[in-house]
């Protein structure tokens, strides 16, 4: 991803901003930490936070593999395709390169 400021379709502005800072923001929908009050039975109010359930997922977009922080809601709704490593693929690749040299 170049520093030109363009964002690929499907990724939120949070993805471009996250390259500079580490934050709890979903790269797809932009869901972030929410703030509010915890209210007891006696109606006492204290501040609290709700953090999104984020997972690190390897994905491929436009030929580039990268790790994205995705909330489980976006992951569940198939908004992004996980890149799955195939067991034994590394050995097959190395064997193919040795025979070709």
Secondary structure, DSSP 8 states (H G I E B T S, - for coil): --TT----TT--HHHHHHTTS--S--TTT----EEEEEE-TT--EEEEEE---EEEEEEEETTEEEEEEEEHHHHHTTSS-B----TTHHHHHHHHHHHH-
